[in-house]
């Protein structure tokens, strides 16, 4: 029922599962998480994530992955993401999306130009492969929207959305979906809640971004994909829906995103 649109399966804290990823996978299934996209941030991660996807995907849990370079990577890594290399690496069927790419001026300000150029190359790869972008933006909303618009990007996800409604509206107008993480459950996240409330329901996605930033009531613990129903719970309260209804809605939205070019 639930789709976690963004998780880092190769980076989970597995202490509670005695170091075994199979424990986290079992917890996902117990929480009725039936699909998840494992996110790549560096080419060095590709083989590990692809192996996780092939090993643990089955009839009850559909796993896919993305291919891309995170904007906080070193400049040499950012520059290694040529359009040709992205296309070659992301052509396989188990690769659902391109990213996570984007701009992050909070953690990395010295490489702004390299980030911007990398984002543009990811957009071009996405367009040629007809696979959605996964976009990270932090303290860079204007430049992010400007580049998406300038390069003709129209198919993807603004992940872990932490901006205001105006930014969401600009992304929606370009054709993007907006994915909310556990941050939307924080008391301090009123701006994000306001944006979530105004969202067209057919463009909403949910994610954990695990192992980072667990939702209330799991805040302070290592995050994991099994917690994505807590994100759904927060949206359910806003939308006057049940948690299961939000799960079905966002899962269908994710299906529509993947099918957009097919």
N, C-alpha and C positions, 0 to 999 in steps of 0.2 A: 504493500500500500504506500509506504513512505519512500520518497526519493531524496537522498542526500546529494544535492547537486555539486557539492564541493567539499572534499575531504582529502587528507594526506595520509593514505593508508600505510605508507612506508615510514611515517614519522610518529605513529601513535605511541603513547606511553603504555606499555603492556605489562607493567608491574603487577597489576591486579589479576592478570591472566598468566602469571608465571613466565612472562616473556614470550608467550605464544600468540601469534596473530589469530590463530584458529579460535581462541577464546573471544576476541573482539568480534570476529565474524559470527560466532554463535550468538553473541549478545545482539548484534544487528538483526538477526533472524527472529530472535525472541521479541524484539521491539517492533517487529513487522516492517522492518526496512527491507524493501524488495529490490531496490536499485540504488547504486551509488556511483559517482564519477570520481575516480582517484586522480588527483592533480599533480602534474609534474612541474617543477620549478627550475630544473637544470638538466641538460642532456645526460649527465652522469647518473641520473635517477631512472632513466628510461627502462633499462633491463629489469631492475628490481620491481618497478611498478607493473610492467607488462607481465612479469612472472606472477605477481599477486593476482592480477586480473585473470590470468589463465588458470591459476591453481584453485581459486575460490569461487569463481563464477559458476553457478549451477542453475537448476530449474527454479529455485526459490530465491536466488539473489543474483541479479543481473549487474555485473560490474564492467565498467569501461574506464577509459583514462583520457587525459588531455596530454598534449605535447606543446611545451613552450618554455620560455625563460622568464623568471620573475624579475620585475624591475629593480629589485634590490641586489641582484647579483653583481659581481665585479664587472668592470667595463669590458674585459676580454671575453667574459662569458656572454654578455649582452651582444657583443659584436659577432660572436660565433653563430648567432641565430640568423643565418641567411635565409632568404625565402626558399632557396633550393634545399637547404638542409631541413628546414621545417617541413616542407612538402614530402621529402623522402622519408622522414621519420614518422610523419603523421598519416601516411597513406593507408595504413592497415585498418581493417574493419573495427578492431577493438579500440581504436582511437576515435573518440566522439567529438573532440573539440580542440581548438588551438589556444594555448595559454597555460599557466596564467601569465599574461602579459599586462602591460599597463604602465602607470606612472606612480611613483611614490616619492614625494618631496619631503616626507616626514623623516624617514630613515636615511634617505640617500639624496643629497642635493648636489653633490659634486659631479654627478653623471647625468644631469638633466637631458642634455642633447642626445647622449647614447640611449637613454630610456625612450626618448621620443622617436628616435630612428628605429629602435627595436620594435616599438609598438606598431609603427607603420609597416614594417616587414611582416609582422604577425598578421596584420590586417590583410596584406596581399596574399599571404599563404592561405588564410581563411577563405578569401574570395575564390582562389583557384581550386581549393579542395572542396569548397561548398560545405564547410564545417563551421560551427559557431565559434566565436571568440569567447574567451573567459578573461574579463577585464578587472584588474585591481586598480583602484585609485585612492590615494590618500594625500590630502592637502594638495591636490592637483586637479580638482574637478574641472576647472575651465579649460586647461590645456588638454585634458583627456577628451572632453566633449569636442573641442576644436579639431583635434587630430582625427577622431572617429568620423566627424563630419567631412573634413577635408579629404580623407582617403576613401570615402564612400562606404564605410562600414555600416552594415544594417542588419547584422545577424549575430546575436550573442547574448552574453550575460554580464551585467554589472554585478560582480560577486561581493558578498559581505557588505551590503550597502550601508554606508554610514553618513550619507549626505542629506540634503534637504529635498523638499518636494520639487523645487524648481529644477534641480539637477536631475532628479528622477524623470520629470516630464521631458526634459531635453533628450535623455537617453531613450525614453519610450517613443518619442517622435522620430528617432532614428531607426526604430524597430527592435530595440533591445528588450530583454526581460530583466527584471530586478530580483536579485536573490537576497533574502534576509537570513542572517545568522543569529546565534544566541544573543548578540549585542542588542537586538530589538527587545529583549526581555529585561534589560537593565533599567533601573529606575531613572538613571541619568540620560536615557536615550529618547527623550521626548520628541526631538526633531525627527529622529528615525521613525518613531511610532506615528507621528503625524503624516509622514510620507507614505508609510505602509497603509494607513487608513484610507488615503486618497487613491491608492493604486487600483487600476482596472484589474479585476480578479483573474482575468485570463493571461496576465503577464507576471504573476507572482511565482517565485520559486523559493524553496527553503534549503538551508545547508547548515552544516555544523562548523565548517572550516577547521575541523579537528586536526590536530590536538589542541588548537588554540581557542581561548575564550568560550568556555562552557556556558550554556544558558542557565538562568535561574530555573530550578533550585539546585543545579549542580555546579554553580559558580564557585571557583576556587579549587575545583578538581580538574584533573586532566580530561580534556574533552574527547569524545569518541562518537562515531556515526550513530551508535545506538541512542544518542540523546537528541536526534533530530525531531522526534515527536514533541519535545519540550518547546522547540521553536514553533512548531505547528500549533501548540497550545496557546502561545502568546497571540498568534494571528487569529486563532479561533475566537478568542475573547473579543477582539476588535471587530471581527466580521459577523458575529452572531451565528457562528457555525460550530459544529462539533469538531473535535480534533481529527477524527477520522475523515470528515468531509474536507478539511483543509489538506489532509494527506492525499486524498483522491484528486482534489483540484490541482495541487501543485505537481503531482505525478503526471497528470494529463498535460499540464502546461509544459513539462519537460519533454514529454513525447512530441508535442507539437513543435517545440524548438528544434529537436533533432530531425524532424520530418520536414522542416521548412523548405528545404531545397530538393526534397525527394518526392 
